[in-house]
Amino acid sequence: QLKAAGKLDPNSVTTTRDMRIEQQRLDLENELSQTLRAMNGIREARVRIALPPRTYFMDKENPVKASIFLKLSPGHEISRSMAQGIGSLVAHSVPELQRENVSIHDSNGEKIVVEPAPESMHMKVQLERQRALQKELQDALEHIYGPRAYASVNLTLDFSHEEIRRYTPGSEADDGVVKDSSQIMIESLKGEKDDRDYEERKEAVNWKVRENYYARLRQYAEVKRITATVLVDGADPSEVDGIKDLVRGSIGIDETRSDMVYVNTLPWDKPMDMGFGGVPPMGTIRTQPEEEEGPSPLQWAAMAGLFGLACGLSATFLTSRTRPLMSVEMGGSGVDAAQDIVDHHRSKDGLRVTRSDETTGGTRMEALEALVASHPSKSAALLKTWLD
């Protein structure tokens, strides 16, 4: 029955080890082909596995390879994710077969290239993790310094796959040293001098090479380097070490990985909107005390304008006082004109009386001059309000 099915008899005397390995390869190819035919959209599938001859020298060993032939059903196309799944299925079904050594071909003989994630996807993942680290660091700094702190994080990831293999021939006690064979010969004589029996025994020990295989595969991206920059407005230099410790704990800085942390505590440049005459508007908070300086040229101009305004008011007042006298001198009856003149400086008894408006005007002028001398900036702002 085995011969009719095209299979070898493992118990036959004529069956060698290589023949058994070849039969196992054919059985595995048939099973994989049947599995692929059961997938949706695949009409025909064939799998070929190339097993290189075994050797005990790692530098001369060839890898196991596999080729997959697919004939798709009409109207079906193989997607990138489906091709990746087929390659992974075959790679995990054949011992010592790596995913990169599996090739897939369509019915036209063209190779279906299954590449790893494109660079754009790598960059997207890296930017997402970089933004997450920067947000964590910014939130930690704002709890202490509020809006005075700003953080920037630069992250570099390593997307390469790493696999480590270890091969140790022999047993653990051999420590990698393989013994081909050893022979033991024992000779002995038994009996008396006249009746002796000679016995010779030979023992041969053949060592079988044993392979200890260990593999470690890194599938996820590994952090290659992190660089963090922190700006704190006007922080004390003694706080720099504390800020660096905060950064290390927030985003996982590892100095053995060449990670770097930069902290800058210089004051930020905050331009202030100046009002009229170089005076800041009301409600403006100054971050640094200003030095006492003399009036600016614009403030001197404001003071001169106030002085001119005072002179104009005085001239108007004097004109109103002297207009009746000028009307008497310029014409008309002196008696009639004199009767119309009212002397505001004397009472009916002829005594001189100080006018209240004159006193008030002098007091206002003195107060105005004192205001200009003591608060030139406020006077300039007041004059600007009048002019507007």
Order of alpha helices (4+ residues) and beta strands (2+ residues): alpha-beta-beta-alpha-beta-beta-alpha-beta-beta-beta-beta-beta-beta-alpha-beta-alpha-alpha-alpha-alpha
